[in-house]
Amino acid sequence: MSWDEQALLPGRPGLPWWAAVLCALGLAALGVFVDMQRLNRLGVIFQICYFLGCVLAVVIVQRKGLFGPMVQPPLILAVAVPSVVLSAGSLPTGGGMIATALAVGTPLINGFPTMAITTGFTLVIGTLRLITQRRPSARHTTVDR
């Protein structure tokens, strides 16, 4: 296994970027669905699933695919929340387009602090991986005899 195919733990193969993003998207969608059914708003379950999914994606992705999971938290929020809200039928029956926009926009606005914190963590972990998991140079390798 080459150095750029490793996950955060040395010697462990990492997932391709698209699999790591799907993992984070799936956990976030699960959290949105559970909280919308339970509370009709985003709550602690969403925050935990969203944070763990995004951080897990940065930890398990291959080194060469780090960019996607590092910048994915805002995109995951922008895709998962409206998709689940619209598909779960949590929309008001009357009020037209403005009521629908408020039903979708309110969870997005309320999820902003979680998204900002999660983005910070993913950027820090990803940057540390980029710094510490560099290409091994020829002069730093040892020859076994």
C-alpha positions in Angstrom: 0.0 0.0 0.0 1.4 3.4 -1.0 1.6 6.3 1.4 -1.2 8.2 -0.3 -3.7 5.4 0.1 -3.5 5.2 3.9 -6.1 6.4 6.4 -5.2 8.4 9.5 -3.8 5.3 11.2 -0.6 4.2 9.7 -0.7 0.9 7.8 -4.5 1.1 7.4 -6.0 1.4 4.0 -8.2 4.4 3.5 -11.5 4.7 1.7 -11.8 6.6 -1.6 -13.1 10.2 -1.2 -16.6 9.4 -2.5 -17.1 6.6 0.0 -16.0 8.8 2.9 -18.4 11.5 1.7 -21.3 9.0 1.4 -20.5 7.8 4.9 -20.8 11.4 6.2 -23.9 12.1 4.1 -25.6 9.0 5.3 -25.0 9.7 9.0 -26.1 13.3 8.7 -29.3 12.3 6.8 -30.0 9.7 9.5 -29.6 12.4 12.2 -31.9 14.8 10.3 -34.6 12.1 9.8 -34.6 11.0 13.5 -34.7 14.6 14.8 -37.4 15.7 12.4 -39.6 12.7 13.3 -38.9 13.1 17.0 -38.9 16.9 17.5 -39.8 18.4 14.1 -36.6 20.4 14.3 -32.8 19.6 14.3 -31.6 18.5 17.7 -28.8 16.7 19.5 -29.1 13.5 17.5 -28.5 15.4 14.2 -25.6 17.3 15.8 -23.9 14.1 16.9 -24.5 12.2 13.7 -23.4 15.2 11.5 -20.2 15.9 13.5 -19.2 12.2 13.8 -19.9 11.5 10.1 -17.8 14.4 8.9 -14.9 13.8 11.3 -15.0 10.1 10.6 -14.8 10.8 6.8 -11.6 12.9 7.3 -10.1 10.1 9.4 -10.9 7.1 7.2 -10.3 8.7 3.7 -7.2 8.0 1.7 -4.5 10.7 2.1 -4.8 11.5 -1.6 -8.6 12.2 -1.3 -8.5 14.5 1.7 -9.8 17.6 0.0 -13.4 16.5 -0.4 -14.0 15.4 3.2 -12.2 18.5 4.5 -14.6 20.9 2.8 -17.7 18.7 2.9 -19.6 19.9 6.1 -21.4 22.9 4.5 -22.2 20.8 1.4 -23.5 17.9 3.5 -25.7 20.3 5.5 -27.0 22.0 2.3 -27.9 18.6 0.8 -29.0 16.4 3.7 -31.3 18.8 5.6 -33.5 20.0 2.7 -33.6 16.5 1.1 -34.8 14.8 4.3 -37.2 17.7 5.3 -38.8 17.6 1.8 -39.0 13.8 1.6 -40.1 13.2 5.2 -43.3 15.3 4.6 -42.5 17.8 7.4 -43.9 20.6 5.3 -46.9 22.7 6.3 -50.1 22.0 4.5 -50.9 25.6 3.7 -49.0 28.8 3.1 -47.6 28.0 -0.3 -44.0 28.7 -1.3 -43.1 30.9 1.6 -44.1 28.3 4.2 -42.1 25.7 2.3 -39.1 28.0 2.2 -39.3 28.6 5.9 -39.8 24.9 6.7 -36.6 24.1 4.7 -34.6 27.2 5.6 -35.2 27.2 9.4 -33.3 23.9 10.0 -30.5 25.1 7.7 -30.1 28.3 9.7 -30.4 26.5 13.1 -27.7 24.0 11.9 -25.2 26.7 11.1 -23.3 26.7 14.5 -22.9 22.9 14.3 -21.7 23.2 10.7 -19.2 25.9 11.6 -17.7 23.9 14.5 -17.7 20.7 12.4 -16.0 22.5 9.5 -13.3 23.7 11.9 -12.6 20.3 13.2 -12.4 18.7 9.7 -10.1 21.4 8.5 -7.8 21.0 11.5 -7.7 17.2 11.2 -7.2 17.3 7.5 -4.4 19.9 7.7 -2.6 17.9 10.3 -2.9 14.8 8.1 -1.5 16.8 5.1 1.4 18.0 7.3 2.2 14.7 9.0 1.5 12.2 6.2 3.9 13.5 3.6 5.6 11.6 0.8 8.5 9.8 2.2 11.7 11.1 0.7 14.6 8.8 -0.3 17.0 10.1 2.3 14.6 9.3 5.2 14.0 5.7 4.3 16.1 3.0 5.8 17.4 0.0 4.0 16.9 -3.4 5.6 19.9 -5.7 5.3 
